[in-house]
Amino acid sequence: MIIVPGFFILRQMEIQENIINKVAQSGLVTLDPAEFYQQGERVVYDIKDNLFHGLILKEKDFRDFVKTHDWSQYQDKFVAITCTADAIVPAWAYMLLANRMAPYAREVVFGNAEVLETVLFVKATANLDVEKYRDQRLVIKGCGDVPVPVAAYVELAKKLTPVAKSLMFGEPCSTVPIYKRKD
């Protein structure tokens, strides 16, 4: 074996010049669902704390609580109202809580934290201008710093399938095909 000084460096430079970023040239458009994440504090209000012995909602006591509670603590927060106790809670109780929280909170939903995130993502994608994705090869980004509910991916697939040339899930370098229009 003959070693020629500088040959390896020259050969390495030749190889680096020939590296082509095929992902950048693929024409794929990436849509990150995390862009629809609404910043703000999330709060879960559990009505179980208002139940007598954790079982019964006493109307008079509950109405007294509602009148005296400081609802301003929910100012600009996203609130999910739920009951984690195995109790029957009348619908009007949840309605009363929503009525009092709504003037302060940015959003009030019935359900747990996952339902709250789902509602926020679905509402945020409601005004998505799908026309800018017409005839595009789309990749819906699959991972990131913000947890995205599955419902958000379903909503995006419903909205984008009618306009996209193709729809994929994942990252541009590793996608899972979802839809491809037959031309």
Secondary structure as GFF3:
##gff-version 3
##sequence-region A 1 183
A	DSSP	alpha_helix	7	17	.	.	.	ID=ss1
A	DSSP	alpha_helix	22	25	.	.	.	ID=ss2
A	DSSP	beta_strand	28	31	.	.	.	ID=ss3
A	DSSP	three_ten_helix	33	36	.	.	.	ID=ss4
A	DSSP	beta_strand	42	46	.	.	.	ID=ss5
A	DSSP	three_ten_helix	47	50	.	.	.	ID=ss6
A	DSSP	alpha_helix	59	68	.	.	.	ID=ss7
A	DSSP	three_ten_helix	71	74	.	.	.	ID=ss8
A	DSSP	beta_strand	78	82	.	.	.	ID=ss9
A	DSSP	alpha_helix	91	101	.	.	.	ID=ss10
A	DSSP	beta_strand	107	110	.	.	.	ID=ss11
A	DSSP	alpha_helix	113	125	.	.	.	ID=ss12
A	DSSP	three_ten_helix	130	133	.	.	.	ID=ss13
A	DSSP	beta_strand	137	141	.	.	.	ID=ss14
A	DSSP	alpha_helix	150	160	.	.	.	ID=ss15
A	DSSP	beta_strand	166	171	.	.	.	ID=ss16
A	DSSP	beta_strand	174	180	.	.	.	ID=ss17
###
